Amino acid sequence: MPPEDGGRGRLLDRLTPQQSQVVRLAASGLTKRQIADRLLLSPRTVGFHLYQAFPKLGGTSRAQLRDALDAGSGDRGGPVPVR
């Protein structure tokens, strides 16, 4: 039986914490290099996280990631705190 919210709000629960950070930053418009610099990763690692996250979220583009996050979490693409 599907959840009452149709799965919205649980999209990021499908991702690892690292994938979640990368997806949020990518959805906000940052490039792989910018995400890598911010999270102290290589751009190739960022690309791998996006590659792994796309099928989990049912998207194939950054615009679809942004739309899925907007619909699923109520987040409107604001800055993501980096810890």
N, C-alpha and C positions, 0 to 999 in steps of 0.2 A: 504494500500500500504506500503510495507516495506521500511525502510530508505535506502538511497543510499549506505550506508556503511554496509548494511545487519545487522544492530544492533550493530556492533562492535564499541567500543568506548563509548557505552552507557550501558555497562554491570553493571558498578558500580552505575549507576543512579537508578537501580532497588533495591538497598540496602539502609538501613539506614546508616547514617554516622558511627555509631558504628560497624555495620556489615561490612562495607567497610574496616575499619581499621583492624578488625579481619581477614577478608579474605585475605587482602594483606600480613599480617604477616604470616598467615598460608601458603600461597602460597610461601613465601620466605623460608619456611622450619622450622619455629619455632614450638615448641610443644605448647599444650594448656597451660601448666604451664608457659612457657616462655612468651607467649602472655599475660596471666593473670598478671604476674608480671610487664610487661612493661606497660600495660594499667590500672593497679590497679583494676582488676576484679578478680572474682573467676574462677578457671578452668572450673567449671560447667557452668558459664555464657558464657564463651568463646565457650564451646561445644554447647550451645543453639544457639548462634549467627551463628555458622557454620551450625548447623542443619537447621536453617531458611534460610540461604543463598544458600545452595546447590541447592534446587529446583528452586530458582530464577535465578541461573546462569546455570542451566541445567547440573550440574555435580554431581558426587557421590564420588569423591576422591580429595585429595589435589593436586595431579598431574593435574587433570582436571581443578581445579581452576587456577593453575599456567598457564596452556595452554590457558585457556579462557581469563585470564588477559593479557597475552602476545599478543594474537591475537586481543583483544578488545581495549587495551589502548596504546599499544606501550611500556608499562612498561616492563622492562626486569628483574623484581625481585630485584631491588636495595633496599636499605634501605628505610623504610617508616618513615617520620618524625613524631614524637609523640609530640602532643601539649598539 
